[in-house]
Amino acid sequence: MPPASTGASTIVVAASPQPSPVADPDRAAATAGPSASAATAGPSAPDRLAPGRPGYRRMSLALFAAGVATFALLYSTQALLPAVSSSLGATAGQASWTVSAATGALALCVLPLSALSERFGRRQMMTASLTVAVLVGLLVPFAPSLGWLIALRAVQGAALAGLPASAMAYLAEEVRPKALVAAIGLFVAGNSIGGMSGRILTGWIAQLWGWRAALGAVGLLAAACAVAFHLLIPRARHFTPGSLNPKALAKTVVGHLADPLLRRLYAIGALFMTVFGAVYTVIGYRLVEAPFGLPQGVVGSIFLVYLVGTVSSAAAGKLVERLGRRGALYLAVSTTAAGLLLSLADDLTTVLLGLVLITAGFFAGHAVASSSVSRTATRGRAQASALYQSAYYLGSSAGGTLGAVAFHAGGWAGTVSLGLLAVLGVVSITLYGSRAAARAARRRPVPVVSPQS
C-alpha cells in the first residue's frame, strides 16, 4: 500500500487485476480485462525517466513541490476556523464552508479536468492548475467578507482539481515502470507534508499575527513551490494528444456507476472521509474552548497526528492479506469508532488518543477502499479512480459542513454522533457485501472432478 496523504487521494499503481480470494461476488467470475493502465502497459522505453538518468531528479523534486503546494492550499483554512469565526462573526457551520467549498469544487472538477489533460497535455494542465490556485491563494487573505472568502476558496479547489490526475498520468507516461512506485511515493510525500505543514504553519502564524497573515504565508509557500515546479518539470516526451469525446467519457462513467462493487467502494470512501472531515474541521473549536483552552498554535500542531496515517495506510496491505478486504474494513471502522468514543472525554491525553485511533482507522480504511477500486476496474481505470476521488472529496465537504452544524447544535457529542452514523454506514455496506458474496458462493456450481483411471 502507498503511504497516506493528508487529505489527498491515495494513489495506487496496480498491475492487471488478478482474481482475488477476497473479491466481492461481482468479481468472482471476472477475468483481467484486455486494457491495462498506462502505468503498466507497454515495454520500458529507453528514454523514459529513471533513477540516475537525466531529468529524473528534477521531475521528482518538481512533483514533490507540486504536492506540497496542492495540499497546503486545499486545507489552508482548516486549522484557522475558530479564528475565522471570531474575526468574521461566523458560526462553526458557516466558517466550515471555507474548507467544504474547496474540497467540493475539487470533487466536481476532477473528471472534466482529467479529460482536458488528455487533449492539452499533463504538464500544461498541472502548470495551469497550480498557477491559478496560487494566484487565488494570494488573493484569499484580502477577502473582505466570509462570502468572498468562500467563493475564492471554491475557485481555488476547482483549479487544484487539475493536478492529482494529471500528475499520475504524467508519471505513468514519462517514468520507467520499475521506477514508478518510487516516483509516486515522492509525490504522495509532498501531499502529506503540504497538508500537515500547511495546517501547522497557519496555526502558529495565526497565533502571532492573525489568520489573514497565516493564509498569506501559505500563499507565498505555494508560490515558491509553483516556481520550483515550473523551473524543474521536464517536458513531456511520451504524451500523445487525444480527442475530447464526451460520449465515450460519459459511457465509461455510467458503466462504473452501474457496477455494484464500485458503487459500494465509492460510498465507503465518502463515508470514511465524512468522519475524518467532520472531526478535523471541528476539533479546533473544541480544543480552544473550556476545559482545554489551547492556543491557536498548539491546536495547529495537533495535525502532527496525521503521521499516524502514514503507518496505518502502509500496514493496510498486510491487514488485507491476513483478514481479507472486508476483515480489514471491519477493523478500520472499529478503530475509528473507538477513537470517536474516546474523544468524548474531557481529558486532553484521552482526546489525543482518540484522534490517533480515528486517524489510523480512517487511513487504513481509505487505503483498502481506494486500492480495491484499482483492482476492480478492468477498463477506464483513470475514470474509476477519478470517481473515487470525487466521492472522497464530496465526503470531505459534507463531513466538514455537517460536522460543524452538528457541533453547533449539540457540541462535540453531536459531531461524534455524526461520525458514528457514518461508521455505521460503512459497516452496513460491508455486511451487505459479505452476504452477497455468500449468496453468490451458494449459487456457484461446484466443478465435477473426473475420477482418475
Secondary structure in CASP SS format (residue, H / E / C, confidence):
PFRMAT SS
TARGET T0000
AUTHOR 0000-0000-0000
METHOD secondary structure of the structure
MODEL  1
M C 1.00
P C 1.00
P C 1.00
A C 1.00
S C 1.00
T C 1.00
G C 1.00
A C 1.00
S C 1.00
T C 1.00
I C 1.00
V C 1.00
V C 1.00
A C 1.00
A C 1.00
S C 1.00
P C 1.00
Q C 1.00
P C 1.00
S C 1.00
P C 1.00
V C 1.00
A C 1.00
D C 1.00
P H 1.00
D H 1.00
R H 1.00
A C 1.00
A C 1.00
A C 1.00
T C 1.00
A C 1.00
G C 1.00
P C 1.00
S C 1.00
A C 1.00
S C 1.00
A C 1.00
A C 1.00
T C 1.00
A C 1.00
G C 1.00
P C 1.00
S C 1.00
A C 1.00
P C 1.00
D C 1.00
R C 1.00
L E 1.00
A C 1.00
P C 1.00
G C 1.00
R C 1.00
P C 1.00
G C 1.00
Y H 1.00
R H 1.00
R H 1.00
M H 1.00
S H 1.00
L H 1.00
A H 1.00
L H 1.00
F H 1.00
A H 1.00
A H 1.00
G H 1.00
V H 1.00
A H 1.00
T H 1.00
F H 1.00
A H 1.00
L H 1.00
L H 1.00
Y C 1.00
S C 1.00
T C 1.00
Q H 1.00
A H 1.00
L H 1.00
L H 1.00
P H 1.00
A H 1.00
V H 1.00
S H 1.00
S H 1.00
S H 1.00
L H 1.00
G C 1.00
A C 1.00
T C 1.00
A H 1.00
G H 1.00
Q H 1.00
A H 1.00
S C 1.00
W H 1.00
T H 1.00
V H 1.00
S H 1.00
A H 1.00
A H 1.00
T H 1.00
G H 1.00
A H 1.00
L H 1.00
A H 1.00
L H 1.00
C H 1.00
V H 1.00
L H 1.00
P H 1.00
L H 1.00
S H 1.00
A H 1.00
L H 1.00
S H 1.00
E H 1.00
R H 1.00
F H 1.00
G C 1.00
R H 1.00
R H 1.00
Q H 1.00
M H 1.00
M H 1.00
T H 1.00
A H 1.00
S H 1.00
L H 1.00
T H 1.00
V H 1.00
A H 1.00
V H 1.00
L H 1.00
V H 1.00
G H 1.00
L H 1.00
L H 1.00
V H 1.00
P H 1.00
F H 1.00
A C 1.00
P C 1.00
S C 1.00
L H 1.00
G H 1.00
W H 1.00
L H 1.00
I H 1.00
A H 1.00
L H 1.00
R H 1.00
A H 1.00
V H 1.00
Q H 1.00
G H 1.00
A H 1.00
A H 1.00
L H 1.00
A C 1.00
G H 1.00
L H 1.00
P H 1.00
A H 1.00
S H 1.00
A H 1.00
M H 1.00
A H 1.00
Y H 1.00
L H 1.00
A H 1.00
E H 1.00
E H 1.00
V E 1.00
R C 1.00
P H 1.00
K H 1.00
A H 1.00
L H 1.00
V H 1.00
A H 1.00
A H 1.00
I H 1.00
G H 1.00
L H 1.00
F H 1.00
V H 1.00
A H 1.00
G H 1.00
N H 1.00
S H 1.00
I H 1.00
G H 1.00
G H 1.00
M H 1.00
S H 1.00
G H 1.00
R H 1.00
I H 1.00
L H 1.00
T H 1.00
G H 1.00
W H 1.00
I H 1.00
A H 1.00
Q H 1.00
L H 1.00
W H 1.00
G C 1.00
W H 1.00
R H 1.00
A H 1.00
A H 1.00
L H 1.00
G H 1.00
A H 1.00
V H 1.00
G H 1.00
L H 1.00
L H 1.00
A H 1.00
A H 1.00
A H 1.00
C H 1.00
A H 1.00
V H 1.00
A H 1.00
F H 1.00
H H 1.00
L H 1.00
L H 1.00
I C 1.00
P C 1.00
R C 1.00
A C 1.00
R C 1.00
H C 1.00
F C 1.00
T C 1.00
P C 1.00
G C 1.00
S C 1.00
L C 1.00
N C 1.00
P H 1.00
K H 1.00
A H 1.00
L H 1.00
A H 1.00
K H 1.00
T H 1.00
V H 1.00
V H 1.00
G H 1.00
H H 1.00
L H 1.00
A H 1.00
D C 1.00
P H 1.00
L H 1.00
L H 1.00
R H 1.00
R H 1.00
L H 1.00
Y H 1.00
A H 1.00
I H 1.00
G H 1.00
A H 1.00
L H 1.00
F H 1.00
M H 1.00
T H 1.00
V H 1.00
F H 1.00
G H 1.00
A H 1.00
V H 1.00
Y H 1.00
T H 1.00
V H 1.00
I H 1.00
G H 1.00
Y H 1.00
R H 1.00
L H 1.00
V H 1.00
E C 1.00
A C 1.00
P C 1.00
F C 1.00
G C 1.00
L C 1.00
P C 1.00
Q H 1.00
G H 1.00
V H 1.00
V H 1.00
G H 1.00
S H 1.00
I H 1.00
F H 1.00
L H 1.00
V H 1.00
Y H 1.00
L H 1.00
V H 1.00
G H 1.00
T H 1.00
V H 1.00
S H 1.00
S H 1.00
A H 1.00
A H 1.00
A H 1.00
G H 1.00
K H 1.00
L H 1.00
V H 1.00
E H 1.00
R H 1.00
L H 1.00
G H 1.00
R H 1.00
R H 1.00
G H 1.00
A H 1.00
L H 1.00
Y H 1.00
L H 1.00
A H 1.00
V H 1.00
S H 1.00
T H 1.00
T H 1.00
A H 1.00
A H 1.00
G H 1.00
L H 1.00
L H 1.00
L H 1.00
S C 1.00
L C 1.00
A C 1.00
D C 1.00
D C 1.00
L H 1.00
T H 1.00
T H 1.00
V H 1.00
L H 1.00
L H 1.00
G H 1.00
L H 1.00
V H 1.00
L H 1.00
I H 1.00
T H 1.00
A H 1.00
G H 1.00
F H 1.00
F H 1.00
A H 1.00
G H 1.00
H H 1.00
A H 1.00
V H 1.00
A H 1.00
S H 1.00
S H 1.00
S H 1.00
V H 1.00
S H 1.00
R H 1.00
T H 1.00
A C 1.00
T C 1.00
R C 1.00
G C 1.00
R H 1.00
A H 1.00
Q H 1.00
A H 1.00
S H 1.00
A H 1.00
L H 1.00
Y H 1.00
Q H 1.00
S H 1.00
A H 1.00
Y H 1.00
Y H 1.00
L H 1.00
G H 1.00
S H 1.00
S H 1.00
A H 1.00
G H 1.00
G H 1.00
T H 1.00
L H 1.00
G H 1.00
A H 1.00
V H 1.00
A H 1.00
F H 1.00
H H 1.00
A H 1.00
G H 1.00
G H 1.00
W H 1.00
A H 1.00
G H 1.00
T H 1.00
V H 1.00
S H 1.00
L H 1.00
G H 1.00
L H 1.00
L H 1.00
A H 1.00
V H 1.00
L H 1.00
G H 1.00
V H 1.00
V H 1.00
S H 1.00
I H 1.00
T H 1.00
L H 1.00
Y H 1.00
G H 1.00
S H 1.00
R H 1.00
A H 1.00
A H 1.00
A H 1.00
R H 1.00
A H 1.00
A H 1.00
R H 1.00
R H 1.00
R C 1.00
P C 1.00
V C 1.00
P C 1.00
V C 1.00
V C 1.00
S C 1.00
P C 1.00
Q C 1.00
S C 1.00
END
